[in-house]
């Protein structure tokens, strides 16, 4: 039975799972769900994930949610190319990069994205999040300027974790240029050229087009 991946267009966490499957060259059946139609609240999907969230991976009778768990599962199912490093040192560096995002950028960038793609006025909460986001992205800009990928010479789980939120900020320039410009995030690839070059490298990976959010086309 082919691995099935349940995902939603535009979800950065679901995007992680798709990118991992494509980089690992694991054959999978795409199960695209629509948030607006309530697909994540149906009894059939809730039987797979009672939390009603994507991504979810089903492999025969085995079902797992959470993007990092799915990435780890795929990494063991198809050992090459490795997502979490071949050496203990690379594994450590990859996890540090993942934790840098999840611990310091995930929450403030969520606040920023809600403001960018919404119509609510700018608030002190947005300003506080903006300061944190700009500081972390500046660090990332320096780091990704040292080599083609975050750790080593091949894409890893670290790149997969960082890519969707960076690409969403590029998207903000298309959907909300005035707001993105107000925050110093437009044009994103000009403001952060190292990140822009790295985004282009990810987008050039085989299978990337299969992961691209359909509603962005």
N, CA and C of each residue as an Amber inpcrd file, in Angstrom:
protein
   651
   0.8450000  -1.1920000   0.0000000   0.0000000   0.0000000   0.0000000
   0.8830000   1.2460000   0.0000000   0.5930000   2.1820000  -0.8880000
   1.3590000   3.4200000  -0.9670000   1.0960000   4.2870000   0.2600000
   2.1260000   4.9540000   0.7410000   1.9770000   5.9090000   1.8280000
   0.9950000   6.9950000   1.3980000   0.1190000   7.3750000   2.2890000
  -0.8270000   8.4590000   2.0390000  -0.4710000   9.6390000   2.9330000
  -0.4520000  10.8340000   2.3530000  -0.1870000  12.0370000   3.1260000
  -1.3830000  12.9720000   2.9960000  -2.0030000  13.2680000   4.1270000
  -3.1380000  14.1900000   4.1880000  -2.5790000  15.5700000   4.5130000
  -2.9700000  16.5590000   3.7040000  -2.3890000  17.8830000   3.8700000
  -3.3970000  18.9460000   3.4720000  -3.0580000  20.1880000   3.7880000
  -3.8870000  21.3250000   3.4260000  -3.0390000  22.3650000   2.7370000
  -3.5600000  22.9610000   1.6860000  -2.8120000  23.9350000   0.9000000
  -2.4700000  25.1640000   1.7350000  -1.1800000  25.4810000   1.8080000
  -0.7230000  26.6570000   2.5390000  -0.2980000  26.3800000   3.9620000
  -0.5720000  25.1940000   4.4800000  -0.1220000  24.8560000   5.8340000
   1.3830000  24.6310000   5.8200000   2.1590000  25.4240000   6.5700000
   3.6150000  25.2310000   6.5620000   4.0280000  23.8810000   7.1180000
   3.2300000  23.3430000   8.0310000   3.5730000  22.0550000   8.6380000
   3.2960000  20.9140000   7.6680000   2.1860000  21.0060000   6.9340000
   1.9070000  20.0040000   5.9110000   2.9500000  20.0770000   4.8020000
   3.3910000  21.3030000   4.4930000   4.4180000  21.4770000   3.4590000
   5.6890000  20.7300000   3.8330000   6.0190000  20.7120000   5.1230000
   7.1940000  19.9620000   5.5810000   7.0920000  18.5000000   5.1670000
   5.9340000  17.8990000   5.4040000   5.7520000  16.4740000   5.1210000
   5.9020000  16.1860000   3.6360000   5.3240000  17.0380000   2.7950000
   5.4180000  16.8320000   1.3570000   6.8590000  16.9830000   0.8680000
   7.5420000  18.0090000   1.3390000   8.9340000  18.2090000   0.9460000
   9.7980000  17.0230000   1.3720000   9.5520000  16.5220000   2.5710000
  10.3250000  15.3730000   3.0570000  10.1100000  14.1630000   2.1570000
   8.8660000  13.8920000   1.8010000   8.5740000  12.7350000   0.9430000
   9.2210000  12.8840000  -0.4230000   9.2030000  14.0900000  -0.9710000
   9.7960000  14.3100000  -2.2920000  11.3220000  14.1910000  -2.2410000
  11.9420000  14.7830000  -1.2400000  13.3950000  14.6980000  -1.1230000
  13.8360000  13.2610000  -0.8620000  13.0430000  12.5370000  -0.0710000
  13.3780000  11.1450000   0.2330000  13.0120000  10.1920000  -0.9070000
  12.2510000  10.7090000  -1.8830000  11.7780000   9.8920000  -3.0120000
  10.9260000   8.7230000  -2.5290000  10.0750000   8.9980000  -1.5550000
   9.1220000   8.0080000  -1.0580000   7.8260000   8.1630000  -1.8520000
   7.4050000   7.1540000  -2.5720000   6.1310000   7.2550000  -3.2960000
   4.9800000   7.4650000  -2.3150000   4.1010000   8.3930000  -2.6430000
   2.9800000   8.6560000  -1.7420000   1.7560000   9.0760000  -2.5360000
   0.6130000   8.8520000  -1.9220000  -0.6510000   9.3000000  -2.4900000
  -1.0460000  10.6050000  -1.8100000  -1.2170000  11.6340000  -2.5950000
  -1.5710000  12.9470000  -2.0540000  -3.0450000  12.9890000  -1.6930000
  -3.3370000  13.3720000  -0.4600000  -4.7090000  13.5200000   0.0130000
  -4.9150000  14.9840000   0.4160000  -5.2490000  15.8010000  -0.5560000
  -5.4250000  17.2290000  -0.3070000  -6.7880000  17.4970000   0.3170000
  -6.7760000  18.1270000   1.4940000  -8.0040000  18.4850000   2.2010000
  -8.2170000  19.9890000   2.1120000  -9.4640000  20.4090000   2.1380000
  -9.7850000  21.8270000   2.0560000 -10.3000000  22.3230000   3.4000000
  -9.5910000  23.3040000   3.9540000  -9.9900000  23.8600000   5.2510000
 -11.3920000  24.4610000   5.1750000 -11.6580000  25.1980000   4.0910000
 -12.9170000  25.9380000   3.9710000 -14.1320000  25.0290000   3.8840000
 -13.9190000  23.7940000   3.4560000 -15.0330000  22.8450000   3.3310000
 -15.2040000  21.9700000   4.5700000 -14.3780000  22.2080000   5.5770000
 -14.4960000  21.4300000   6.8060000 -13.9690000  20.0170000   6.6930000
 -13.0650000  19.7850000   5.7250000 -12.5610000  18.4200000   5.5200000
 -11.8110000  17.8790000   6.7350000 -11.2500000  18.7720000   7.5440000
 -10.4790000  18.3180000   8.7040000 -11.3650000  17.9750000   9.9030000
 -12.6550000  18.2210000   9.7600000 -13.5820000  17.9520000  10.8590000
 -14.5220000  16.7900000  10.5690000 -14.3150000  16.1110000   9.4520000
 -15.1800000  14.9880000   9.1220000 -14.8700000  13.8050000  10.0380000
 -15.8470000  12.9360000  10.2730000 -15.5890000  11.7540000  11.1120000
 -14.4520000  10.8980000  10.5640000 -14.3480000  10.8250000   9.2270000
 -13.3130000   9.9910000   8.6170000 -11.9190000  10.5240000   8.9390000
 -11.7500000  11.8590000   8.8500000 -10.4220000  12.4060000   9.1410000
 -10.1460000  12.4090000  10.6390000 -11.1500000  12.7140000  11.4400000
 -10.9410000  12.7230000  12.8870000 -10.6010000  11.3360000  13.4180000
 -10.9940000  10.3070000  12.6850000 -10.6070000   8.9500000  13.0800000
  -9.1080000   8.7510000  12.8860000  -8.5290000   9.5020000  11.9480000
  -7.0850000   9.4320000  11.7320000  -6.3430000  10.3330000  12.7010000
  -6.8710000  11.5260000  12.9070000  -6.2450000  12.4800000  13.8290000
  -7.3380000  13.2170000  14.5980000  -7.5920000  12.8020000  15.8260000
  -8.6510000  13.4370000  16.6190000  -8.4380000  14.9320000  16.8480000
  -7.2190000  15.4180000  16.6570000  -6.9620000  16.8520000  16.8150000
  -7.4460000  17.6630000  15.6110000  -7.7650000  16.9810000  14.5320000
  -8.2630000  17.6700000  13.3600000  -7.2410000  18.5740000  12.7040000
  -5.9920000  18.1160000  12.6450000  -4.9250000  18.9230000  12.0640000
  -4.1600000  18.1220000  11.0200000  -3.5490000  18.8510000  10.0960000
  -2.6500000  18.2380000   9.1230000  -1.2270000  18.7020000   9.4160000
  -0.2400000  17.9050000   8.9990000  -0.3340000  16.7220000   8.1580000
  -0.6170000  15.4510000   8.9420000  -1.0820000  14.4550000   8.2070000
  -1.2260000  13.0990000   8.7270000  -0.6710000  12.1550000   7.6760000
   0.0740000  11.1690000   8.1310000   0.6000000  10.1350000   7.2450000
  -0.0240000   8.8080000   7.6160000  -0.4660000   8.0770000   6.5810000
  -0.9660000   6.7180000   6.8100000  -0.1630000   5.7620000   5.9390000
   0.3860000   4.7460000   6.5680000   1.1480000   3.7150000   5.8750000
   0.5660000   2.3810000   6.2950000  -0.3380000   1.8350000   5.4660000
  -1.0940000   0.6320000   5.8140000  -1.8830000   0.8960000   7.1040000
  -1.5870000   0.1550000   8.1660000  -2.3300000   0.3340000   9.4150000
  -1.6820000   1.3450000  10.3490000  -0.5490000   1.8870000   9.9450000
   0.1490000   2.8380000  10.7980000  -0.2420000   4.2560000  10.4200000
  -0.6430000   5.0270000  11.4250000  -1.0650000   6.4090000  11.2040000
  -0.3140000   7.3100000  12.1740000   0.2020000   8.4300000  11.6650000
   0.9480000   9.3460000  12.5160000   0.6830000  10.7820000  12.0780000
   0.6000000  11.6710000  13.0480000   0.4850000  13.0930000  12.7880000
   1.7640000  13.7950000  13.2250000   1.7470000  15.1320000  13.1440000
   2.8650000  15.9940000  13.5260000   3.9970000  15.9220000  12.4940000
   4.3500000  17.0810000  11.9740000   5.2820000  17.1370000  10.8520000
   6.6640000  16.5630000  11.1600000   7.2210000  16.9030000  12.3080000
   8.5560000  16.3900000  12.6270000   8.5460000  14.8780000  12.8140000
   7.4660000  14.3580000  13.3790000   7.3440000  12.9100000  13.5380000
   7.2480000  12.2340000  12.1730000   6.5070000  12.8340000  11.2560000
   6.3830000  12.2830000   9.9050000   7.7270000  12.3160000   9.1940000
   8.4470000  13.4260000   9.3340000   9.7660000  13.5220000   8.7130000
  10.6980000  12.4510000   9.2560000  10.6600000  12.2150000  10.5550000
  11.5110000  11.1900000  11.1630000  11.1210000   9.7990000  10.6690000
   9.8210000   9.5640000  10.5490000   9.3460000   8.2670000  10.0620000
   9.8260000   8.0140000   8.6340000   9.6710000   9.0180000   7.7770000
  10.1100000   8.8730000   6.3930000  11.6180000   8.6800000   6.3060000
  12.3400000   9.3040000   7.2160000  13.7990000   9.1890000   7.2080000
  14.2360000   7.7690000   7.5430000  13.5000000   7.0950000   8.4050000
  13.8340000   5.7070000   8.7350000  13.3050000   4.7460000   7.6760000
  12.1880000   5.0880000   7.0870000  11.5890000   4.2050000   6.0820000
  12.4500000   4.1560000   4.8210000  13.0240000   5.2990000   4.4560000
  13.8810000   5.3960000   3.2660000  15.1760000   6.0770000   3.7080000
  16.1920000   5.3110000   4.1030000  17.3830000   5.8970000   4.7330000
  18.1400000   6.9130000   3.8850000  18.1350000   6.7700000   2.5800000
  18.8860000   7.7000000   1.7270000  17.9530000   8.4840000   0.8160000
  18.2270000   9.7630000   0.6650000  19.2340000  10.5600000   1.3680000
  18.7430000  10.9110000   2.7750000  19.6450000  10.9810000   3.7450000
  19.2220000  11.2340000   5.1220000  18.7680000  12.6730000   5.3310000
  17.7170000  12.8280000   6.1080000  17.2310000  14.1740000   6.4510000
  17.8540000  14.6940000   7.7320000  18.2670000  13.7930000   8.5960000
  18.7530000  14.1930000   9.9140000  20.2460000  13.9250000  10.0960000
  20.9840000  13.8770000   8.9870000  22.4290000  13.8010000   9.0640000
  22.9840000  12.3880000   9.0570000  24.2070000  12.2750000   8.5530000
  24.9040000  10.9860000   8.5510000  25.8070000  10.8400000   9.7650000
  26.2050000  11.9430000  10.3580000  27.1010000  11.8930000  11.5140000
  26.3960000  12.4750000  12.7320000  26.9280000  12.1510000  13.8920000
  26.3650000  12.7010000  15.1300000  26.4550000  14.2190000  15.1230000
  27.5520000  14.7410000  14.5890000  27.7410000  16.1900000  14.5620000
  26.7010000  16.8620000  13.6740000  26.4590000  16.3020000  12.4810000
  25.4630000  16.8900000  11.5920000  24.0590000  16.7820000  12.1850000
  23.7660000  15.6500000  12.8190000  22.4590000  15.5010000  13.4580000
  22.2520000  16.5720000  14.5090000  23.2830000  16.8320000  15.3020000
  23.1850000  17.8820000  16.3150000  22.9580000  19.2440000  15.7010000
  23.6920000  19.5540000  14.6380000  23.5430000  20.8560000  13.9840000
  22.1490000  21.0100000  13.3630000  21.6490000  19.9500000  12.7800000
  20.3150000  19.9940000  12.1740000  19.2560000  20.2730000  13.2280000
  19.3590000  19.6010000  14.3670000  18.3650000  19.8030000  15.4180000
  18.4660000  21.1900000  16.0420000  19.6600000  21.7290000  16.1300000
  19.7990000  23.1040000  16.6200000  19.0770000  24.0650000  15.6840000
  19.2470000  23.8720000  14.3690000  18.5770000  24.7410000  13.4020000
  17.0600000  24.6040000  13.4850000  16.5840000  23.3810000  13.6740000
  15.1360000  23.1600000  13.8240000  14.6240000  23.8510000  15.0790000
  15.3430000  23.7000000  16.1730000  14.9160000  24.3100000  17.4330000
  15.0220000  25.8280000  17.3790000  15.9900000  26.3570000  16.6270000
  16.0650000  27.8120000  16.4650000  14.7630000  28.3470000  15.8920000
  14.2210000  27.6290000  14.9060000  12.9390000  28.0670000  14.3440000
  11.8040000  27.8470000  15.3250000  11.6570000  26.6090000  15.8100000
  10.4930000  26.2820000  16.6360000  10.4730000  27.0410000  17.9620000
  11.6270000  27.3460000  18.5050000  11.6800000  28.0130000  19.8160000
  11.6350000  29.5320000  19.7370000  12.1820000  30.0980000  18.6530000
  12.3470000  31.5550000  18.6220000  11.6000000  32.2780000  17.5070000
  11.1660000  31.5420000  16.4820000  10.5400000  32.2290000  15.3520000
   9.1080000  31.7920000  15.0800000   8.7590000  30.5730000  15.4090000
   7.4380000  30.0570000  15.0350000   6.2970000  30.9260000  15.5610000
   6.3070000  31.2640000  16.8260000   5.1940000  32.0330000  17.3940000
   5.1420000  33.4620000  16.8740000   6.2500000  34.2170000  16.8840000
   6.1560000  35.5870000  16.3720000   5.8470000  35.6560000  14.8840000
   6.3430000  34.7080000  14.0910000   6.0540000  34.7730000  12.6640000
   4.5980000  34.4230000  12.3900000   3.9970000  33.6070000  13.2490000
   2.5600000  33.3320000  13.1280000   1.7590000  34.6060000  13.3510000
   2.1540000  35.3850000  14.3460000   1.4920000  36.6710000  14.6130000
   1.6350000  37.6070000  13.4250000   2.8340000  37.6690000  12.8560000
   3.0890000  38.5450000  11.7140000   2.2750000  38.1100000  10.5040000
   2.2110000  36.8250000  10.2350000   1.4700000  36.3410000   9.0730000
  -0.0220000  36.6170000   9.1980000  -0.5510000  36.4780000  10.3920000
  -1.9710000  36.7910000  10.5880000  -2.2520000  38.2520000  10.2850000
  -1.3190000  39.1200000  10.6520000  -1.5060000  40.5500000  10.3650000
  -1.3080000  40.8300000   8.8800000  -0.2830000  40.2400000   8.2880000
   0.0030000  40.4770000   6.8780000  -1.1690000  40.0900000   5.9860000
  -1.7610000  38.9440000   6.2520000  -2.8200000  38.4270000   5.3900000
  -4.2150000  38.8080000   5.8730000  -4.2750000  39.6410000   6.9030000
  -5.5690000  40.0690000   7.4240000  -5.8410000  41.5250000   7.1400000
  -6.8040000  42.0720000   7.8730000  -7.1690000  43.4870000   7.6760000
  -7.2570000  44.2440000   8.9930000  -6.7260000  43.6520000  10.0610000
  -6.7920000  44.3000000  11.3590000  -5.6790000  45.3300000  11.4960000
  -5.8910000  46.3380000  12.3330000  -4.8490000  47.3750000  12.5030000
  -3.6140000  46.8160000  13.2090000  -2.5150000  47.5000000  13.0160000
  -1.2610000  47.1080000  13.6530000  -1.3490000  47.3960000  15.1420000
  -0.8960000  46.4610000  15.9480000  -1.0130000  46.5480000  17.3970000
   0.3720000  46.4170000  18.0370000   0.5030000  46.7300000  19.3270000
   1.7810000  46.5070000  20.0200000   2.2360000  45.0550000  19.9540000
   1.2810000  44.1280000  19.9520000   1.6410000  42.7130000  19.8330000
   2.3230000  42.4370000  18.4940000   1.8020000  43.0390000  17.4290000
   2.4040000  42.8810000  16.1080000   3.7930000  43.5110000  16.0880000
   3.9250000  44.6810000  16.7100000   5.2310000  45.3550000  16.7390000
   6.2630000  44.5260000  17.4950000   5.8450000  43.9380000  18.6030000
   6.7720000  43.1000000  19.3750000   7.1880000  41.8760000  18.5620000
   6.2170000  41.2430000  17.9090000   6.5120000  40.0790000  17.0720000
   7.4170000  40.4650000  15.9020000   7.1760000  41.6490000  15.3590000
   7.9680000  42.1230000  14.2210000   9.4470000  42.2390000  14.5940000
   9.7280000  42.7830000  15.7540000  11.1130000  42.9050000  16.1970000
  11.7930000  41.5550000  16.3100000  11.0760000  40.5750000  16.8580000
  11.6440000  39.2370000  17.0080000  11.8630000  38.5750000  15.6520000
  10.8840000  38.7400000  14.7550000  10.9890000  38.1290000  13.4340000
  12.1680000  38.6940000  12.6590000  12.3100000  39.9950000  12.6620000
  13.3970000  40.6080000  11.9020000  14.7650000  40.1970000  12.4450000
  14.8730000  40.0810000  13.7600000  16.1480000  39.6730000  14.3660000
  16.5050000  38.2380000  13.9790000  15.5140000  37.3470000  14.0210000
  15.7820000  35.9450000  13.7000000  16.0520000  35.7520000  12.2190000
  15.3280000  36.4740000  11.3650000  15.5600000  36.3390000   9.9320000
  16.9320000  36.9010000   9.5630000  17.3580000  37.9590000  10.2280000
  18.6930000  38.5080000   9.9790000  19.7640000  37.4760000  10.3300000
  19.5670000  36.7630000  11.4260000  20.5220000  35.7020000  11.8010000
  20.5160000  34.5950000  10.7450000  19.3250000  34.2590000  10.2820000
  19.2010000  33.2100000   9.2730000  19.8610000  33.6390000   7.9650000
  19.7000000  34.9010000   7.5970000  20.3260000  35.4350000   6.3900000
  21.8440000  35.2610000   6.4460000  22.4340000  35.5400000   7.5860000
  23.8760000  35.3610000   7.7280000  24.2550000  33.8850000   7.6580000
  23.4680000  33.0630000   8.3240000  23.8030000  31.6400000   8.4070000
  23.7220000  30.9710000   7.0380000  22.6770000  31.2450000   6.2830000
  22.4970000  30.5610000   5.0010000  23.4300000  31.1340000   3.9490000
  24.0750000  32.2370000   4.2610000  25.0700000  32.7830000   3.3450000
  26.3990000  32.0520000   3.3930000  26.5700000  31.1610000   4.3640000
  27.8470000  30.4560000   4.5230000  27.9470000  29.1910000   3.6860000
  26.8360000  28.7420000   3.1340000  26.8450000  27.5160000   2.3380000
  25.5140000  27.3300000   1.6530000  25.4100000  26.3520000   0.7610000
  24.1750000  26.1740000  -0.0030000  22.9820000  25.7360000   0.8340000
  23.2610000  24.9880000   1.8980000  22.1940000  24.4720000   2.7580000
  22.5270000  24.7680000   4.2110000  21.5520000  24.6140000   5.0740000
  21.7650000  24.9730000   6.4730000  22.8550000  24.1310000   7.1320000
  22.8860000  22.8560000   6.8140000  23.9060000  21.9630000   7.3840000
  24.4740000  21.1190000   6.2610000  25.7310000  21.3010000   5.9700000
  26.3770000  20.4950000   4.9420000  26.0290000  20.9240000   3.5310000
  26.2400000  20.0100000   2.5980000  26.0810000  20.3140000   1.1760000
  24.8480000  19.6870000   0.5560000  23.9440000  19.1990000   1.3700000
  22.6990000  18.6220000   0.8630000  21.5380000  19.1440000   1.7160000
  20.3280000  19.1970000   1.1460000  19.1810000  19.6470000   1.9420000
  18.8920000  18.6640000   3.0690000  18.4800000  19.2040000   4.2050000
  18.2010000  18.3830000   5.3770000  16.8700000  18.7900000   5.9950000
  16.5370000  18.1340000   7.0950000  15.3160000  18.4690000   7.8170000
  15.3030000  19.9280000   8.2390000  16.4680000  20.4970000   8.4960000
  16.5420000  21.9010000   8.8930000  16.0280000  22.8060000   7.7750000
  16.4400000  22.5440000   6.5450000  15.9700000  23.3300000   5.4140000
  14.4660000  23.1650000   5.2210000  13.9760000  21.9470000   5.4170000
  12.5490000  21.6830000   5.2530000  11.7340000  22.4700000   6.2740000
  12.2280000  22.5670000   7.4980000  11.5070000  23.3020000   8.5450000
  11.5000000  24.7990000   8.2620000  12.6210000  25.3280000   7.8110000
  12.7220000  26.7710000   7.5970000  12.0810000  27.2450000   6.2980000
  11.9900000  26.3720000   5.3020000  11.5400000  26.8420000   3.9920000
  10.1040000  27.3730000   3.9530000   9.0890000  26.6260000   4.4110000
   7.7190000  27.1240000   4.2390000   7.4760000  28.5240000   4.8070000
   7.9060000  28.8310000   6.0430000   7.6410000  30.1860000   6.5420000
   8.3650000  31.2720000   5.7600000   9.5680000  30.9820000   5.2590000
  10.2690000  31.9810000   4.4480000   9.5460000  32.1860000   3.1130000
   9.0740000  31.1020000   2.5310000   8.3670000  31.2130000   1.2490000
   7.0210000  31.9120000   1.4220000   6.3970000  31.7400000   2.5780000
   5.1340000  32.4270000   2.8580000   5.3570000  33.9350000   2.9400000
   6.5020000  34.3570000   3.4550000   6.8030000  35.7910000   3.4900000
   6.9870000  36.3480000   2.0850000   7.5490000  35.5410000   1.1800000
   7.6130000  35.9560000  -0.2190000   6.2030000  36.1030000  -0.7760000
   5.3480000  35.1670000  -0.4520000   3.9570000  35.2020000  -0.8850000
   3.2460000  36.4450000  -0.3710000   3.6050000  36.8840000   0.8270000
   2.9720000  38.0790000   1.3980000   3.1980000  39.2960000   0.5150000
   4.3330000  39.3230000  -0.1590000   4.6010000  40.4360000  -1.0620000
   3.6750000  40.4590000  -2.2530000   3.1160000  39.2970000  -2.5920000
   2.1600000  39.1970000  -3.7030000   0.7580000  39.5510000  -3.2370000
   0.3890000  39.0400000  -2.0730000  -0.9760000  39.2200000  -1.5780000
  -1.1590000  40.4830000  -0.7590000  -0.1050000  40.9510000  -0.1030000
  -0.2350000  42.0970000   0.8200000   1.0180000  42.9550000   0.7240000
   1.2810000  43.4770000  -0.4570000   2.5310000  44.2040000  -0.6830000
   2.6880000  45.3930000   0.2560000   1.6270000  46.1740000   0.4370000
   1.7280000  47.3700000   1.2690000   2.1090000  47.0070000   2.7010000
   1.4930000  45.9790000   3.2390000   1.7970000  45.5750000   4.6130000
   3.1960000  44.9690000   4.7080000   3.5750000  44.1670000   3.7130000
   4.9130000  43.5840000   3.7160000   5.9720000  44.6770000   3.6130000
   5.7150000  45.6960000   2.7970000   6.6500000  46.8030000   2.6570000
   6.7510000  47.5840000   3.9660000   5.6270000  47.7510000   4.6380000
   5.6020000  48.4830000   5.9080000   6.4900000  47.8250000   6.9470000
   6.5730000  46.4970000   6.8910000   7.3870000  45.7570000   7.8630000
   8.8210000  45.5340000   7.3870000   9.1760000  46.0750000   6.2260000
  10.5240000  45.8820000   5.7210000  10.7540000  44.5060000   5.1560000
   9.6730000  43.8600000   4.6890000   9.7570000  42.5000000   4.1740000
   9.5130000  42.4290000   2.6710000   9.5070000  43.5770000   2.0010000
   9.2720000  43.6010000   0.5550000  10.2350000  44.5550000  -0.1150000
  10.7820000  44.1280000  -1.2550000  10.7350000  42.7680000  -1.8410000
  11.6410000  41.8160000  -1.0620000  11.0960000  40.7130000  -0.6000000
  11.7660000  39.8540000   0.3730000  13.1190000  39.3630000  -0.1270000
  13.1760000  38.8740000  -1.3710000  14.4260000  38.2860000  -1.8540000
  15.4870000  39.3480000  -2.1320000  15.0780000  40.6090000  -2.2030000
  16.0640000  41.6920000  -2.3310000  16.5670000  42.1340000  -0.9590000
  15.6620000  42.1570000   0.0070000  16.0440000  42.5250000   1.3670000
  16.9560000  41.4560000   1.9680000  16.6630000  40.1900000   1.6540000
  17.4380000  39.0620000   2.1870000  17.9310000  38.2040000   1.0160000
  18.9840000  38.6540000   0.3170000  19.4200000  37.9580000  -0.9000000
  19.9390000  36.5420000  -0.6690000  20.5750000  36.2860000   0.4670000
  21.0530000  34.9220000   0.7290000  19.8830000  33.9630000   0.8870000
  18.8470000  34.4200000   1.5870000  17.6580000  33.5870000   1.7340000
  16.9870000  33.4150000   0.3780000  16.9620000  34.4820000  -0.4130000
  16.3620000  34.3920000  -1.7300000  17.0480000  33.3530000  -2.6070000
  18.3810000  33.3060000  -2.5600000  19.1260000  32.3200000  -3.3450000
  18.8560000  30.9100000  -2.8380000  18.7460000  30.7760000  -1.5250000
  18.4400000  29.4660000  -0.9250000  17.0350000  29.0060000  -1.3040000
  16.0590000  29.9130000  -1.2950000  14.7020000  29.5770000  -1.7250000
  14.7210000  29.0520000  -3.1530000  15.4980000  29.6960000  -4.0110000
  15.5940000  29.2450000  -5.3950000  16.1840000  27.8350000  -5.4800000
  17.1320000  27.5260000  -4.6100000  17.7140000  26.1760000  -4.6160000
  16.6830000  25.1430000  -4.1920000  15.8850000  25.4590000  -3.1860000
  14.8330000  24.5270000  -2.7650000  13.8360000  24.3260000  -3.9000000
  13.4490000  25.4090000  -4.5410000  12.4470000  25.3230000  -5.6040000
  12.9600000  24.5720000  -6.8230000  14.2790000  24.4250000  -6.9360000
  14.8710000  23.6850000  -8.0520000  14.9950000  22.1900000  -7.7680000
  14.6620000  21.7660000  -6.5450000  14.7730000  20.3490000  -6.1980000
  13.7410000  19.5270000  -6.9760000  14.1060000  18.3090000  -7.3930000
  13.1290000  17.4460000  -8.0700000  11.9130000  17.1980000  -7.1840000
  10.7350000  17.3080000  -7.7690000   9.5050000  17.0490000  -7.0240000
   8.9470000  18.2400000  -6.2950000   9.6920000  19.3540000  -6.2660000
   9.2050000  20.5240000  -5.5240000   7.8350000  20.9820000  -6.0190000
   7.6410000  20.9530000  -7.3280000   6.3730000  21.4410000  -7.8870000
   5.1780000  20.6850000  -7.3250000   5.3740000  19.4260000  -6.9290000
   4.2710000  18.6380000  -6.3630000   3.8310000  19.1360000  -4.9930000
   4.6940000  19.9260000  -4.3480000   4.4030000  20.3970000  -2.9940000
   3.8200000  21.8190000  -2.9770000   3.8610000  22.4960000  -4.1090000
   3.4830000  23.9070000  -4.1680000   1.9910000  24.0690000  -3.8710000
   1.6340000  24.9990000  -2.9810000   0.2140000  25.1810000  -2.6130000
  -0.6500000  25.4710000  -3.8370000  -1.6380000  24.6450000  -4.0990000
  -2.4720000  24.8300000  -5.2990000  -3.1530000  26.1950000  -5.3660000
  -3.5550000  26.7340000  -4.2160000  -4.2870000  28.0000000  -4.2700000
  -3.3760000  29.1970000  -4.5090000  -2.0520000  28.9620000  -4.5850000
  -1.1200000  30.0210000  -4.9370000  -0.9180000  30.1160000  -6.4460000
  -1.3290000  29.1000000  -7.1790000  -1.0350000  29.0560000  -8.6170000
  -1.8530000  30.1070000  -9.3730000
